Amino acid sequence: MCGVALEEYNKHSSTDNVEHVKWLKLEIITSNVEESTAIVEFKAFYRANKRKYCLHEVSEFQFINGKWLYSAAREFIE
């Protein structure tokens, strides 16, 4: 993570939530890469508390030190 995502990251809250989540599938809808920035629309499917969910999001990623890092959500899609 970097940018806004890292600034707003709460390790304690994230650790509590991850114990109850099982990631099932990641589906990339579209991507647009320019130099060191990418905009990606994706659907992340997961199970939590015995229910299935889908996170549909358009996000920004930054290429830093040879790695793509999540930097911010641009839009959440229902």
C-alpha positions in Angstrom: 0.0 0.0 0.0 1.0 3.6 -0.5 -0.6 7.1 -0.6 -4.1 7.5 0.9 -4.6 3.8 1.4 -1.5 3.6 3.7 -2.4 6.9 5.5 -5.8 5.5 6.4 -4.7 2.0 7.2 -5.6 0.7 10.7 -3.6 -2.5 11.4 -5.6 -3.5 14.5 -8.9 -3.2 12.6 -7.6 -5.0 9.5 -6.1 -7.8 11.6 -9.5 -8.4 13.4 -11.4 -8.5 10.1 -9.0 -10.7 8.1 -9.5 -13.6 10.5 -13.2 -13.8 9.4 -12.7 -13.4 5.7 -11.8 -16.0 3.1 -11.0 -14.6 -0.4 -12.5 -16.7 -3.1 -11.7 -15.0 -6.5 -10.4 -11.9 -8.1 -11.8 -10.8 -11.5 -10.1 -8.0 -13.4 -12.7 -6.1 -15.4 -10.5 -3.4 -17.0 -7.1 -1.9 -16.6 -5.3 1.2 -17.9 -1.6 1.4 -17.3 0.4 4.6 -17.9 4.1 4.7 -16.8 4.0 4.2 -13.0 0.2 4.5 -12.4 -2.6 2.1 -13.2 -6.4 2.3 -12.8 -8.0 -1.1 -12.4 -11.6 -2.1 -12.1 -12.1 -5.4 -10.4 -14.4 -7.6 -8.5 -13.1 -9.4 -5.4 -15.3 -12.3 -4.2 -15.0 -13.3 -0.5 -16.8 -15.1 2.3 -17.4 -13.6 5.7 -19.6 -14.8 8.5 -20.9 -17.7 6.4 -22.1 -15.3 3.6 -20.6 -14.5 0.2 -19.9 -11.0 -0.9 -18.5 -9.1 -3.9 -16.4 -6.0 -3.7 -16.6 -4.1 -7.0 -14.2 -1.3 -7.1 -12.2 1.0 -9.4 -8.8 1.6 -7.8 -5.5 3.3 -8.4 -2.1 1.5 -8.1 1.4 3.0 -8.1 4.5 1.2 -9.4 7.2 1.8 -6.7 10.5 0.0 -6.4 9.5 -2.7 -8.8 6.2 -3.5 -7.2 2.6 -2.4 -7.9 1.1 -1.0 -4.7 -2.6 -0.2 -4.0 -2.8 3.5 -3.4 -6.6 4.5 -3.4 -10.1 3.5 -4.2 -11.5 5.8 -6.9 -15.0 4.4 -6.9 -17.1 1.7 -5.2 -19.7 0.1 -7.5 -22.7 -1.7 -6.2 
